[in-house]
């Protein structure tokens, strides 16, 4: 009898593993709403009863799959050094960033799934979102402890500072994960080699003046510039765009259907096909429409004023621009979901987002190329693009973080630390002997 029981237990474990593997693979391709128990049972080659024997529903299954992937990754690919690691603060920070970059290139399933479900604006949090938030909170606690070991001058009495450093670090690596998905050819190791030096310098600067750094963390936001709400329109095309935007934000690409859009607008399907060739073209226009509205309200990337250095001008622009991300513009939410999902065919909506994202990067790189010290660019010709890629990754990660947890870093503290990283990176390029 014990042998029979053991065999059944092994079979149950094997079945559970096949179900989890299938759920992770399908969710990567189709997102949360596009993942169904029917698809999972077909791929795992198990009956639906096996799924419901081990999991209450799809939501619980995906939460368990995410947790399984995370625990497996923690065992196989940790990104921190042992407690007795004796490197300098700079060596430890750069080593950690390099290890994080290595993890990005392997695209852990829990990371991608967690970021994907975090983008969904559900009316109530789903179990997979809750589980990823717990994973993130655990990661922040680990990072807090790591920062205190690397920079002991911070001490135990400045938790707000270690929290800012940890969340800013996560913003950067989450954003680099998205950047790797958007541009697989991006040389992450080269980028991190340059920016890691800047991060190490900036972190040590902040640790050397804890009180001054805490002032940035606690600094109040600038008065908000009221954006005009979108006008209500009876225009059928506008109504279709708004409805598709809301549904895609809640349900993702696969969960957005023509029937749901028509039901929400009260318009017939013929109205959709009058304006758009198909759902994909409609969602591409949703991304463009949201981008146009958001970018129109953004501050211009003006040149530094007479006597003002480039990083001071950058701080002014970023404080307002980053603040606007708290409103969660739909082009960011939908675009990131599409970037993270693994579609067999390129989607027009994803392509549109990547074109917009690429244009932003080129514009920012052009600004850096014009206003950085010439000596820095002579020493490192790729520097304007590296800084632009870093800035976009960090702000992408900041946006993502605020979808996961409202306790993400304050705008003033995040912007100050990010600009210090960029400024330190430029300084090291200007003075190669300091490397």
C-alpha positions in Angstrom: 0.0 0.0 0.0 2.8 2.5 0.8 4.4 1.9 -2.6 1.0 2.6 -4.3 0.6 5.8 -2.2 4.1 7.0 -3.1 3.4 6.3 -6.8 0.2 8.4 -6.7 2.0 11.1 -4.9 4.7 11.2 -7.6 2.1 11.2 -10.3 0.3 14.1 -8.5 3.5 16.1 -8.3 4.4 15.4 -12.0 0.9 16.5 -13.0 1.1 19.7 -10.9 4.5 20.5 -12.5 3.1 20.1 -16.0 0.2 22.3 -15.1 2.4 25.0 -13.7 4.8 24.8 -16.7 1.9 25.1 -19.1 0.3 28.0 -17.3 3.6 30.0 -17.3 4.1 29.3 -21.0 0.6 30.3 -22.0 0.5 33.4 -19.8 3.8 34.5 -21.5 2.1 34.3 -24.9 -1.4 35.4 -24.1 -1.4 37.4 -20.9 -3.6 36.9 -17.9 -7.1 37.1 -19.6 -6.0 35.1 -22.6 -4.9 32.2 -20.4 -7.7 29.7 -19.8 -7.9 26.4 -18.0 -8.9 24.8 -21.3 -5.6 25.9 -22.9 -3.6 24.8 -19.9 -5.2 21.3 -19.8 -4.6 20.9 -23.5 -0.9 21.8 -23.3 -0.3 19.9 -20.0 -2.2 16.9 -21.3 -4.2 16.5 -18.1 -8.0 16.6 -17.5 -9.5 19.8 -16.1 -10.3 17.8 -13.0 -6.5 17.6 -12.3 -6.3 21.4 -12.4 -9.3 21.9 -10.1 -8.0 19.2 -7.7 -4.9 21.2 -7.0 -6.0 24.8 -7.7 -9.2 26.6 -6.9 -9.3 28.5 -10.1 -7.1 30.1 -12.8 -6.1 33.0 -10.6 -4.8 30.8 -7.8 -3.0 28.7 -10.4 -1.2 31.7 -11.9 -0.3 33.0 -8.5 1.2 29.6 -7.5 3.0 29.4 -10.8 4.5 32.8 -10.3 5.6 31.9 -6.8 7.1 28.6 -8.0 9.1 30.4 -10.7 10.4 32.9 -8.2 11.5 30.3 -5.6 13.2 28.3 -8.3 15.0 31.4 -9.5 16.1 32.4 -6.0 17.7 29.0 -5.6 19.4 29.0 -9.0 20.3 32.6 -9.7 20.7 34.9 -6.7 21.9 38.4 -7.5 23.6 39.2 -4.2 27.0 38.4 -2.7 27.6 36.2 0.3 27.6 38.0 3.7 31.4 37.7 4.0 32.0 39.3 0.6 34.7 41.9 1.2 34.8 44.0 -1.9 34.6 47.8 -1.9 31.2 49.5 -2.1 31.8 50.3 -5.7 32.8 46.7 -6.5 29.8 45.3 -4.7 27.3 47.7 -6.3 28.7 47.0 -9.8 28.8 43.3 -9.2 25.2 43.2 -8.1 24.1 45.3 -11.1 26.0 42.9 -13.4 24.3 39.9 -11.8 20.9 41.5 -12.1 21.7 42.2 -15.8 22.5 38.5 -16.3 19.2 37.6 -14.8 17.4 39.9 -17.2 19.0 38.2 -20.2 17.6 34.8 -19.0 14.1 36.4 -18.6 12.9 34.6 -15.5 9.2 33.6 -16.0 8.1 35.0 -12.6 9.5 38.4 -13.5 7.8 38.7 -16.8 4.5 37.4 -15.6 4.6 39.6 -12.5 5.3 42.7 -14.5 2.6 41.8 -17.0 -0.2 41.2 -14.4 0.9 44.4 -12.6 0.0 46.4 -15.7 -3.6 45.3 -15.6 -6.0 47.8 -14.0 -8.4 45.4 -12.5 -11.4 46.5 -10.4 -10.0 44.3 -7.6 -6.5 42.9 -7.2 -6.2 39.4 -8.5 -4.2 36.7 -6.7 -1.2 36.9 -9.1 -0.9 40.6 -8.5 -1.0 40.1 -4.8 1.6 37.4 -5.0 4.0 39.5 -7.1 3.6 42.4 -4.7 4.7 40.1 -1.9 7.7 38.9 -4.0 8.6 42.6 -4.5 8.3 43.4 -0.8 10.5 40.5 0.0 13.0 41.7 -2.6 13.0 45.2 -1.1 13.7 43.9 2.4 16.7 41.9 1.0 17.9 45.0 -0.9 17.5 47.2 2.2 19.7 44.9 4.2 22.2 44.7 1.3 22.5 48.5 1.0 23.1 48.8 4.8 25.9 46.2 4.5 27.4 48.0 1.5 27.1 51.5 3.0 27.2 51.0 6.8 27.3 54.8 7.3 23.6 54.9 6.5 22.9 53.0 9.7 19.6 51.6 11.0 18.0 54.9 11.7 17.4 56.0 8.1 15.0 53.4 6.7 13.6 56.0 4.3 17.0 56.3 2.6 17.6 52.6 2.2 14.0 52.2 0.9 14.6 54.9 -1.7 17.9 53.3 -2.8 16.2 49.9 -3.0 13.2 51.0 -4.9 15.2 53.1 -7.3 17.5 50.2 -8.0 14.4 48.0 -8.7 13.0 50.7 -11.0 16.2 50.6 -13.0 16.4 46.8 -13.3 12.6 46.4 -14.0 13.0 49.1 -16.7 16.0 47.3 -18.2 14.0 44.1 -18.3 11.4 45.9 -20.5 14.2 47.5 -22.5 15.7 44.0 -23.2 12.2 42.8 -24.4 11.8 45.9 -26.5 15.3 45.8 -28.0 16.9 42.3 -27.6 20.1 43.7 -29.2 20.6 46.2 -26.4 24.1 45.7 -24.9 23.0 45.5 -21.2 26.4 44.5 -19.9 28.1 47.5 -21.6 25.3 49.9 -20.3 25.6 48.5 -16.8 29.4 48.8 -16.8 29.1 52.5 -17.5 26.1 53.3 -15.4 27.1 51.0 -12.5 30.0 53.4 -11.8 27.6 56.3 -11.7 25.3 54.4 -9.4 28.1 53.6 -7.1 29.3 57.2 -6.9 25.7 58.5 -6.4 24.9 56.0 -3.7 28.1 56.7 -1.8 27.4 60.5 -2.1 23.9 60.0 -0.6 25.3 57.8 2.2 27.9 60.4 3.1 25.2 63.0 3.8 22.2 61.0 5.3 20.4 64.1 6.5 20.8 65.9 3.2 19.7 62.8 1.3 16.6 62.4 3.5 15.6 66.0 2.7 15.3 64.9 -1.0 13.3 61.8 0.0 10.8 63.9 2.1 10.7 66.8 -0.3 7.1 67.7 -1.3 6.0 67.6 -4.9 5.8 70.8 -6.9 2.3 72.2 -7.3 0.5 70.1 -9.9 -0.3 71.5 -13.2 -3.9 70.7 -13.8 -4.4 68.9 -17.1 -7.6 69.5 -18.9 -9.7 66.3 -18.8 -10.5 64.7 -22.1 -13.6 66.2 -23.6 -16.7 64.0 -23.9 -17.4 63.3 -27.5 -20.3 61.9 -29.5 -17.8 61.1 -32.3 -18.0 57.4 -32.9 -14.3 57.0 -33.5 -13.4 58.7 -30.3 -15.9 56.6 -28.3 -14.4 53.4 -29.8 -10.9 54.6 -28.8 -11.9 55.4 -25.3 -13.7 52.1 -24.8 -10.8 50.0 -26.3 -8.4 51.9 -24.0 -10.4 51.1 -20.9 -10.9 47.4 -21.8 -7.2 46.9 -22.8 -6.0 48.5 -19.6 -8.2 46.1 -17.6 -8.0 42.9 -19.7 -4.9 43.1 -21.9 -4.6 42.4 -25.6 -6.3 39.0 -25.7 -9.1 40.1 -23.4 -10.0 43.1 -25.6 -12.6 41.9 -28.1 -14.7 43.7 -30.6 -17.8 42.4 -28.9 -16.8 44.0 -25.6 -15.9 47.3 -27.3 -19.3 47.4 -29.0 -21.1 46.5 -25.8 -19.5 49.3 -23.9 -20.1 51.9 -26.6 -23.5 50.7 -27.8 -22.2 50.8 -31.4 -22.4 48.0 -33.9 -19.4 46.1 -35.1 -19.7 47.7 -38.5 -18.7 51.0 -36.8 -15.5 49.5 -35.7 -14.6 48.1 -39.1 -15.6 51.4 -40.7 -12.8 53.2 -38.9 -10.3 50.3 -38.3 -9.2 47.3 -40.3 -9.2 45.1 -37.2 -8.7 45.0 -33.4 -4.9 45.3 -33.8 -5.2 48.5 -35.8 -7.7 49.9 -33.3 -5.3 49.2 -30.4 -2.4 50.8 -32.3 -4.5 53.9 -32.6 -5.3 53.7 -28.9 -1.6 53.7 -28.1 -1.0 56.7 -30.5 -4.0 58.6 -29.1 -2.9 58.2 -25.5 0.7 59.2 -26.4 -0.5 62.3 -28.3 -2.6 63.4 -25.3 0.2 62.7 -22.7 3.1 64.2 -24.7 1.1 67.4 -25.4 1.1 68.1 -21.7 4.8 67.4 -21.1 7.5 70.1 -20.6 9.8 70.8 -23.5 13.3 69.6 -23.2 14.7 73.1 -23.2 18.5 73.9 -23.2 20.1 74.9 -19.9 19.6 78.5 -19.1 22.7 80.8 -19.2 25.0 79.8 -16.3 23.0 76.6 -15.7 24.6 73.2 -16.0 22.9 70.4 -17.9 21.9 68.3 -14.9 20.1 71.2 -13.2 18.0 71.7 -16.4 17.4 67.9 -16.5 16.1 67.9 -12.9 13.5 70.6 -13.7 12.2 68.7 -16.7 12.1 65.3 -15.1 10.3 66.3 -11.9 7.3 67.3 -14.0 7.6 64.5 -16.5 8.0 61.8 -13.9 5.2 63.1 -11.8 2.8 62.8 -14.8 3.5 59.0 -14.8 1.6 58.8 -11.6 -1.5 59.3 -13.7 -0.7 56.0 -15.5 -1.1 57.0 -19.1 -2.6 54.2 -21.1 0.0 54.1 -23.8 2.6 53.1 -21.1 0.3 50.5 -19.5 -0.8 48.9 -22.8 2.6 49.3 -24.5 4.4 47.6 -21.7 2.0 44.7 -21.6 2.5 44.2 -25.3 6.2 44.4 -25.0 6.3 41.8 -22.2 4.0 39.3 -23.9 5.5 36.8 -26.3 3.4 36.9 -29.5 4.1 34.7 -32.4 3.4 37.5 -34.8 4.4 41.2 -34.5 1.3 43.3 -33.5 0.7 46.7 -35.0 0.0 48.1 -31.5 3.3 46.8 -30.1 5.1 48.2 -33.1 3.5 51.5 -32.7 4.5 51.7 -29.0 8.1 50.7 -29.8 8.3 53.4 -32.5 7.1 56.0 -30.0 9.5 54.7 -27.4 12.4 54.7 -29.9 11.6 58.3 -30.9 11.6 59.4 -27.3 15.0 57.8 -26.9 16.5 59.5 -29.9 15.1 62.8 -28.8 16.7 62.5 -25.3 20.0 61.2 -26.7 20.0 64.3 -29.0 19.5 66.6 -26.0 22.4 64.9 -24.2 24.6 65.1 -27.3 24.1 68.8 -27.5 24.5 69.8 -23.9 27.0 67.3 -22.3 30.6 68.4 -21.9 32.4 67.7 -25.2 35.2 65.9 -23.3 32.7 63.3 -22.0 31.5 62.5 -25.5 35.0 62.4 -26.9 35.9 59.9 -24.2 32.7 57.8 -24.6 30.9 58.5 -28.0 28.0 56.3 -27.0 27.4 58.2 -23.8 24.3 60.2 -25.0 22.5 57.0 -26.0 23.6 55.2 -22.9 22.2 58.0 -20.7 19.0 58.1 -22.7 18.5 54.3 -22.4 19.2 54.5 -18.7 16.8 57.4 -18.1 14.0 55.7 -20.1 14.6 52.3 -18.3 14.5 54.0 -14.9 11.4 56.0 -15.6 9.7 52.9 -17.1 10.5 51.0 -14.0 9.2 53.9 -11.8 5.9 53.7 -13.7 5.8 49.9 -13.3 6.6 50.1 -9.6 3.7 52.5 -9.0 1.3 50.0 -10.6 2.6 47.3 -8.2 2.7 49.3 -5.0 1.8 52.9 -4.1 4.7 53.0 -1.7 7.2 53.3 -4.6 9.8 56.1 -4.3 8.8 59.8 -4.1 9.1 61.7 -7.3 11.6 64.3 -5.9 13.8 61.6 -4.3 13.7 59.3 -7.3 14.5 62.2 -9.8 17.4 63.5 -7.6 19.0 60.1 -7.3 18.5 59.3 -11.0 20.1 62.6 -12.1 23.0 62.0 -9.7 23.6 58.6 -11.3 23.6 60.2 -14.7 25.8 63.1 -13.6 28.3 60.8 -12.0 28.4 58.6 -15.1 29.2 61.7 -17.2 31.8 62.9 -14.6 33.7 59.5 -14.8 33.7 59.7 -18.6 35.1 63.3 -18.4 37.9 62.2 -16.0 39.0 58.7 -17.2 41.8 58.6 -14.7 39.1 58.5 -12.0 37.8 55.2 -13.2 
